[in-house]
Amino acid sequence: MTRATQSPALTLLTASPRLPLIASLAVRFAAVVTKWEQRRRTRVNLGRLDDRLLKDVGLTRMAAHQEMNRRFWQF
């Protein structure tokens, strides 16, 4: 699976010392939810690939099925 990269704006907000605690928590929460959604979408789309495309990315149907069955919060 690909790793999500953090946007420069989000990095700036997270690193800012002036950000109030509640805002900092909200930014972190939004980042986590965004990662979860990306994982969910990626796993759903993985299930739509045919065997030829799976072979192109180096996965078997069994490996793709195992990845698809993982929960969105799991790595």
MOPAC internal coordinates of N, CA, C and O (Angstrom, degrees):
PM7 1SCF
backbone

  N    0.0000 0     0.00 0     0.00 0    0    0    0
  C    1.4432 1     0.00 0     0.00 0    1    0    0
  C    1.5286 1   108.63 1     0.00 0    2    1    0
  O    1.2310 1   121.59 1   -28.42 1    3    2    1
  N    1.2850 1   114.57 1   151.58 1    3    2    1
  C    1.4447 1   117.96 1   178.64 1    5    3    2
  C    1.5198 1   109.83 1   -83.88 1    6    5    3
  O    1.2310 1   120.99 1   -26.34 1    7    6    5
  N    1.2766 1   115.71 1   153.66 1    7    6    5
  C    1.4595 1   120.30 1   177.52 1    9    7    6
  C    1.5202 1   109.06 1   -94.56 1   10    9    7
  O    1.2310 1   120.98 1   -42.07 1   11   10    9
  N    1.3082 1   115.73 1   137.93 1   11   10    9
  C    1.4562 1   120.20 1   177.60 1   13   11   10
  C    1.5196 1   109.06 1   -76.06 1   14   13   11
  O    1.2310 1   120.86 1   -43.33 1   15   14   13
  N    1.3003 1   115.96 1   136.67 1   15   14   13
  C    1.4579 1   119.53 1   176.32 1   17   15   14
  C    1.5118 1   108.64 1   -96.98 1   18   17   15
  O    1.2310 1   121.05 1   -34.81 1   19   18   17
  N    1.2852 1   115.60 1   145.19 1   19   18   17
  C    1.4489 1   121.41 1  -179.31 1   21   19   18
  C    1.5159 1   108.84 1   -82.41 1   22   21   19
  O    1.2310 1   120.46 1   -45.25 1   23   22   21
  N    1.3146 1   116.73 1   134.75 1   23   22   21
  C    1.4578 1   119.99 1  -179.21 1   25   23   22
  C    1.5258 1   110.07 1   -69.37 1   26   25   23
  O    1.2310 1   120.37 1   -28.74 1   27   26   25
  N    1.3351 1   116.90 1   151.26 1   27   26   25
  C    1.4708 1   119.68 1   179.11 1   29   27   26
  C    1.5284 1   112.47 1   -59.53 1   30   29   27
  O    1.2310 1   120.50 1   144.47 1   31   30   29
  N    1.3332 1   116.65 1   -35.53 1   31   30   29
  C    1.4644 1   119.34 1  -179.88 1   33   31   30
  C    1.5253 1   110.69 1   -66.34 1   34   33   31
  O    1.2310 1   120.31 1   139.21 1   35   34   33
  N    1.3187 1   117.01 1   -40.79 1   35   34   33
  C    1.4595 1   120.86 1   178.98 1   37   35   34
  C    1.5208 1   110.89 1   -67.38 1   38   37   35
  O    1.2310 1   120.33 1   140.93 1   39   38   37
  N    1.3155 1   116.97 1   -39.07 1   39   38   37
  C    1.4571 1   121.13 1   176.73 1   41   39   38
  C    1.5271 1   110.52 1   -61.12 1   42   41   39
  O    1.2310 1   120.76 1   136.30 1   43   42   41
  N    1.3136 1   116.16 1   -43.70 1   43   42   41
  C    1.4608 1   121.09 1   179.21 1   45   43   42
  C    1.5252 1   111.17 1   -62.88 1   46   45   43
  O    1.2310 1   120.66 1   136.11 1   47   46   45
  N    1.3320 1   116.34 1   -43.89 1   47   46   45
  C    1.4664 1   119.77 1   179.82 1   49   47   46
  C    1.5250 1   111.28 1   -64.61 1   50   49   47
  O    1.2310 1   120.58 1   137.10 1   51   50   49
  N    1.2973 1   116.49 1   -42.90 1   51   50   49
  C    1.4626 1   120.45 1  -178.31 1   53   51   50
  C    1.5253 1   111.54 1   -66.76 1   54   53   51
  O    1.2310 1   120.31 1   143.05 1   55   54   53
  N    1.3175 1   117.02 1   -36.95 1   55   54   53
  C    1.4651 1   121.07 1  -176.45 1   57   55   54
  C    1.5305 1   112.87 1   -83.54 1   58   57   55
  O    1.2310 1   119.84 1   168.66 1   59   58   57
  N    1.3020 1   117.91 1   -11.34 1   59   58   57
  C    1.4568 1   121.12 1  -175.62 1   61   59   58
  C    1.5276 1   111.17 1   -68.39 1   62   61   59
  O    1.2310 1   120.07 1   -55.84 1   63   62   61
  N    1.3513 1   117.48 1   124.16 1   63   62   61
  C    1.4655 1   119.84 1   179.65 1   65   63   62
  C    1.5260 1   112.41 1   -74.49 1   66   65   63
  O    1.2310 1   119.67 1   164.27 1   67   66   65
  N    1.3230 1   118.24 1   -15.73 1   67   66   65
  C    1.4587 1   121.78 1  -176.55 1   69   67   66
  C    1.5228 1   112.80 1   -85.74 1   70   69   67
  O    1.2310 1   120.04 1   171.49 1   71   70   69
  N    1.3064 1   117.53 1    -8.51 1   71   70   69
  C    1.4490 1   121.99 1  -176.86 1   73   71   70
  C    1.5290 1   109.92 1   -70.89 1   74   73   71
  O    1.2310 1   119.92 1   -54.18 1   75   74   73
  N    1.3280 1   117.76 1   125.82 1   75   74   73
  C    1.4682 1   120.05 1   178.05 1   77   75   74
  C    1.5310 1   110.48 1   -61.85 1   78   77   75
  O    1.2310 1   120.72 1   -23.64 1   79   78   77
  N    1.3039 1   116.22 1   156.36 1   79   78   77
  C    1.4612 1   122.22 1  -176.51 1   81   79   78
  C    1.5232 1   112.07 1   -55.26 1   82   81   79
  O    1.2310 1   119.93 1   132.72 1   83   82   81
  N    1.3152 1   117.74 1   -47.28 1   83   82   81
  C    1.4659 1   120.54 1  -177.14 1   85   83   82
  C    1.5323 1   110.67 1   -64.58 1   86   85   83
  O    1.2310 1   120.46 1   143.33 1   87   86   85
  N    1.3285 1   116.72 1   -36.67 1   87   86   85
  C    1.4671 1   119.94 1   178.16 1   89   87   86
  C    1.5224 1   110.41 1   -68.73 1   90   89   87
  O    1.2310 1   120.65 1   140.52 1   91   90   89
  N    1.3059 1   116.36 1   -39.48 1   91   90   89
  C    1.4621 1   121.10 1   177.81 1   93   91   90
  C    1.5322 1   110.61 1   -62.11 1   94   93   91
  O    1.2310 1   120.53 1   136.25 1   95   94   93
  N    1.3139 1   116.60 1   -43.75 1   95   94   93
  C    1.4655 1   120.76 1   177.57 1   97   95   94
  C    1.5252 1   111.16 1   -63.89 1   98   97   95
  O    1.2310 1   120.39 1   140.23 1   99   98   97
  N    1.3146 1   116.86 1   -39.77 1   99   98   97
  C    1.4676 1   120.79 1   179.30 1  101   99   98
  C    1.5268 1   111.14 1   -64.84 1  102  101   99
  O    1.2310 1   120.17 1   139.85 1  103  102  101
  N    1.3247 1   117.28 1   -40.15 1  103  102  101
  C    1.4674 1   121.26 1   178.67 1  105  103  102
  C    1.5306 1   109.94 1   -65.46 1  106  105  103
  O    1.2310 1   120.31 1   136.37 1  107  106  105
  N    1.3124 1   117.02 1   -43.63 1  107  106  105
  C    1.4715 1   120.19 1   178.99 1  109  107  106
  C    1.5235 1   111.34 1   -64.39 1  110  109  107
  O    1.2310 1   120.71 1   138.60 1  111  110  109
  N    1.3238 1   116.25 1   -41.40 1  111  110  109
  C    1.4568 1   120.65 1   178.30 1  113  111  110
  C    1.5277 1   110.56 1   -62.26 1  114  113  111
  O    1.2310 1   120.38 1   135.38 1  115  114  113
  N    1.3276 1   116.87 1   -44.62 1  115  114  113
  C    1.4681 1   121.12 1   178.29 1  117  115  114
  C    1.5254 1   111.08 1   -61.34 1  118  117  115
  O    1.2310 1   120.12 1   141.08 1  119  118  117
  N    1.3248 1   117.37 1   -38.92 1  119  118  117
  C    1.4649 1   120.99 1   179.26 1  121  119  118
  C    1.5258 1   110.78 1   -64.99 1  122  121  119
  O    1.2310 1   120.13 1   137.94 1  123  122  121
  N    1.3197 1   117.36 1   -42.06 1  123  122  121
  C    1.4655 1   121.38 1   179.79 1  125  123  122
  C    1.5246 1   110.47 1   -65.53 1  126  125  123
  O    1.2310 1   120.32 1   134.61 1  127  126  125
  N    1.3219 1   116.99 1   -45.39 1  127  126  125
  C    1.4660 1   120.89 1  -179.98 1  129  127  126
  C    1.5281 1   110.33 1   -63.24 1  130  129  127
  O    1.2310 1   120.20 1   142.15 1  131  130  129
  N    1.3218 1   117.22 1   -37.85 1  131  130  129
  C    1.4637 1   121.30 1   177.83 1  133  131  130
  C    1.5206 1   110.78 1   -63.69 1  134  133  131
  O    1.2310 1   119.85 1   136.79 1  135  134  133
  N    1.3159 1   117.89 1   -43.21 1  135  134  133
  C    1.4737 1   121.34 1   177.07 1  137  135  134
  C    1.5176 1   111.25 1   -62.13 1  138  137  135
  O    1.2310 1   120.50 1   136.82 1  139  138  137
  N    1.3266 1   116.65 1   -43.18 1  139  138  137
  C    1.4600 1   120.30 1   178.92 1  141  139  138
  C    1.5221 1   111.37 1   -60.79 1  142  141  139
  O    1.2310 1   120.43 1   136.02 1  143  142  141
  N    1.3197 1   116.78 1   -43.98 1  143  142  141
  C    1.4601 1   120.92 1  -179.73 1  145  143  142
  C    1.5289 1   111.05 1   -64.61 1  146  145  143
  O    1.2310 1   120.44 1   140.22 1  147  146  145
  N    1.3096 1   116.76 1   -39.78 1  147  146  145
  C    1.4599 1   120.07 1   178.32 1  149  147  146
  C    1.5258 1   110.55 1   -63.90 1  150  149  147
  O    1.2310 1   119.96 1   137.50 1  151  150  149
  N    1.3235 1   117.69 1   -42.50 1  151  150  149
  C    1.4617 1   120.76 1   177.35 1  153  151  150
  C    1.5263 1   111.19 1   -61.90 1  154  153  151
  O    1.2310 1   120.73 1   136.52 1  155  154  153
  N    1.3181 1   116.20 1   -43.48 1  155  154  153
  C    1.4600 1   120.20 1  -179.96 1  157  155  154
  C    1.5215 1   110.92 1   -60.85 1  158  157  155
  O    1.2310 1   120.57 1   131.73 1  159  158  157
  N    1.3441 1   116.51 1   -48.27 1  159  158  157
  C    1.4678 1   120.54 1  -179.94 1  161  159  158
  C    1.5226 1   111.49 1   -62.44 1  162  161  159
  O    1.2310 1   120.41 1   138.49 1  163  162  161
  N    1.3250 1   116.83 1   -41.51 1  163  162  161
  C    1.4542 1   121.26 1  -179.57 1  165  163  162
  C    1.5191 1   110.31 1   -62.20 1  166  165  163
  O    1.2310 1   120.23 1   136.69 1  167  166  165
  N    1.3096 1   117.16 1   -43.31 1  167  166  165
  C    1.4659 1   120.82 1  -178.76 1  169  167  166
  C    1.5260 1   111.74 1   -69.71 1  170  169  167
  O    1.2310 1   119.98 1   143.76 1  171  170  169
  N    1.3116 1   117.64 1   -36.24 1  171  170  169
  C    1.4652 1   120.18 1   175.54 1  173  171  170
  C    1.5211 1   109.95 1   -64.05 1  174  173  171
  O    1.2310 1   120.41 1   134.53 1  175  174  173
  N    1.3270 1   116.81 1   -45.47 1  175  174  173
  C    1.4632 1   120.47 1   180.00 1  177  175  174
  C    1.5193 1   112.16 1   -66.70 1  178  177  175
  O    1.2310 1   119.92 1   148.74 1  179  178  177
  N    1.3082 1   117.76 1   -31.26 1  179  178  177
  C    1.4567 1   121.63 1   176.81 1  181  179  178
  C    1.5253 1   110.35 1   -60.67 1  182  181  179
  O    1.2310 1   120.70 1   142.80 1  183  182  181
  N    1.3105 1   116.28 1   -37.20 1  183  182  181
  C    1.4546 1   120.96 1   178.77 1  185  183  182
  C    1.5165 1   113.27 1   -67.99 1  186  185  183
  O    1.2310 1   120.04 1   161.83 1  187  186  185
  N    1.3043 1   117.53 1   -18.17 1  187  186  185
  C    1.4655 1   121.81 1  -179.30 1  189  187  186
  C    1.5292 1   112.99 1   -89.80 1  190  189  187
  O    1.2310 1   119.97 1   173.12 1  191  190  189
  N    1.3284 1   117.66 1    -6.88 1  191  190  189
  C    1.4562 1   120.26 1  -178.78 1  193  191  190
  C    1.5289 1   110.58 1   -77.72 1  194  193  191
  O    1.2310 1   121.12 1   -38.09 1  195  194  193
  N    1.3229 1   115.46 1   141.91 1  195  194  193
  C    1.4642 1   118.88 1   175.56 1  197  195  194
  C    1.5326 1   109.09 1   -83.51 1  198  197  195
  O    1.2310 1   121.01 1    -7.03 1  199  198  197
  N    1.3239 1   115.68 1   172.97 1  199  198  197
  C    1.4712 1   120.58 1  -175.29 1  201  199  198
  C    1.5262 1   112.66 1   -60.48 1  202  201  199
  O    1.2310 1   120.33 1   144.93 1  203  202  201
  N    1.3194 1   116.98 1   -35.07 1  203  202  201
  C    1.4732 1   120.77 1   179.56 1  205  203  202
  C    1.5289 1   110.67 1   -63.79 1  206  205  203
  O    1.2310 1   120.44 1   134.86 1  207  206  205
  N    1.3248 1   116.77 1   -45.14 1  207  206  205
  C    1.4686 1   120.00 1   179.51 1  209  207  206
  C    1.5274 1   111.47 1   -68.97 1  210  209  207
  O    1.2310 1   120.56 1   142.94 1  211  210  209
  N    1.3163 1   116.54 1   -37.06 1  211  210  209
  C    1.4678 1   119.45 1   176.75 1  213  211  210
  C    1.5217 1   110.36 1   -61.60 1  214  213  211
  O    1.2310 1   120.77 1   138.61 1  215  214  213
  N    1.3361 1   116.13 1   -41.39 1  215  214  213
  C    1.4565 1   119.86 1   178.18 1  217  215  214
  C    1.5293 1   110.62 1   -62.77 1  218  217  215
  O    1.2310 1   120.43 1   142.54 1  219  218  217
  N    1.3464 1   116.79 1   -37.46 1  219  218  217
  C    1.4661 1   120.94 1   178.46 1  221  219  218
  C    1.5296 1   112.39 1   -60.27 1  222  221  219
  O    1.2310 1   120.34 1   144.65 1  223  222  221
  N    1.3212 1   116.96 1   -35.35 1  223  222  221
  C    1.4705 1   120.12 1  -179.83 1  225  223  222
  C    1.5265 1   112.05 1   -94.36 1  226  225  223
  O    1.2310 1   120.74 1  -176.82 1  227  226  225
  N    1.3318 1   116.20 1     3.18 1  227  226  225
  C    1.4548 1   120.14 1   174.04 1  229  227  226
  C    1.5124 1   115.32 1    83.04 1  230  229  227
  O    1.2310 1   120.37 1  -152.04 1  231  230  229
  N    1.3335 1   116.90 1    27.96 1  231  230  229
  C    1.4595 1   120.38 1   179.43 1  233  231  230
  C    1.5215 1   110.60 1  -120.13 1  234  233  231
  O    1.2310 1   121.24 1   -32.19 1  235  234  233
  N    1.3156 1   115.23 1   147.81 1  235  234  233
  C    1.4577 1   120.28 1   171.43 1  237  235  234
  C    1.5263 1   107.38 1   -91.33 1  238  237  235
  O    1.2310 1   120.92 1   -12.95 1  239  238  237
  N    1.3178 1   115.84 1   167.05 1  239  238  237
  C    1.4711 1   120.07 1   177.19 1  241  239  238
  C    1.5274 1   109.42 1   -61.26 1  242  241  239
  O    1.2310 1   120.09 1   141.24 1  243  242  241
  N    1.3252 1   117.44 1   -38.76 1  243  242  241
  C    1.4729 1   121.28 1   179.83 1  245  243  242
  C    1.5346 1   110.81 1   -64.49 1  246  245  243
  O    1.2310 1   119.91 1   134.86 1  247  246  245
  N    1.3320 1   117.78 1   -45.14 1  247  246  245
  C    1.4679 1   121.16 1   179.44 1  249  247  246
  C    1.5261 1   110.41 1   -63.85 1  250  249  247
  O    1.2310 1   120.47 1   140.15 1  251  250  249
  N    1.3247 1   116.71 1   -39.85 1  251  250  249
  C    1.4688 1   120.42 1   178.65 1  253  251  250
  C    1.5248 1   109.62 1   -64.73 1  254  253  251
  O    1.2310 1   120.46 1   138.69 1  255  254  253
  N    1.3133 1   116.73 1   -41.31 1  255  254  253
  C    1.4637 1   120.92 1   179.50 1  257  255  254
  C    1.5278 1   110.90 1   -63.69 1  258  257  255
  O    1.2310 1   120.31 1   138.58 1  259  258  257
  N    1.3210 1   117.01 1   -41.42 1  259  258  257
  C    1.4649 1   120.56 1   178.03 1  261  259  258
  C    1.5315 1   110.79 1   -62.96 1  262  261  259
  O    1.2310 1   120.52 1   138.51 1  263  262  261
  N    1.3283 1   116.62 1   -41.49 1  263  262  261
  C    1.4668 1   120.43 1   179.22 1  265  263  262
  C    1.5258 1   110.64 1   -66.57 1  266  265  263
  O    1.2310 1   120.38 1   139.49 1  267  266  265
  N    1.3184 1   116.88 1   -40.51 1  267  266  265
  C    1.4640 1   120.88 1  -179.63 1  269  267  266
  C    1.5166 1   112.17 1   -63.67 1  270  269  267
  O    1.2310 1   120.29 1   149.52 1  271  270  269
  N    1.3333 1   117.04 1   -30.48 1  271  270  269
  C    1.4656 1   120.86 1  -177.61 1  273  271  270
  C    1.5246 1   113.79 1   -82.60 1  274  273  271
  O    1.2310 1   120.08 1   175.43 1  275  274  273
  N    1.3108 1   117.45 1    -4.57 1  275  274  273
  C    1.4674 1   120.16 1   177.43 1  277  275  274
  C    1.5228 1   109.48 1   -73.32 1  278  277  275
  O    1.2310 1   120.68 1   -29.43 1  279  278  277
  N    1.3016 1   116.30 1   150.57 1  279  278  277
  C    1.4630 1   122.19 1   177.34 1  281  279  278
  C    1.5238 1   109.92 1   -75.05 1  282  281  279
  O    1.2310 1   120.53 1   -23.46 1  283  282  281
  N    1.3149 1   116.60 1   156.54 1  283  282  281
  C    1.4702 1   120.85 1  -175.60 1  285  283  282
  C    1.5139 1   113.58 1   -62.87 1  286  285  283
  O    1.2310 1   119.66 1   155.73 1  287  286  285
  N    1.3110 1   118.25 1   -24.27 1  287  286  285
  C    1.4643 1   120.00 1  -179.21 1  289  287  286
  C    1.5244 1   112.41 1   -87.89 1  290  289  287
  O    1.2310 1   119.98 1   172.30 1  291  290  289
  N    1.3264 1   117.64 1    -7.70 1  291  290  289
  C    1.4592 1   121.07 1  -178.70 1  293  291  290
  C    1.5278 1   110.89 1   -87.00 1  294  293  291
  O    1.2310 1   120.65 1   -35.75 1  295  294  293
  N    1.3201 1   116.36 1   144.25 1  295  294  293
  C    1.4586 1   121.35 1   177.86 1  297  295  294
  C    1.4912 1   110.01 1   -80.26 1  298  297  295
  O    1.2310 1   120.10 1   180.00 1  299  298  297

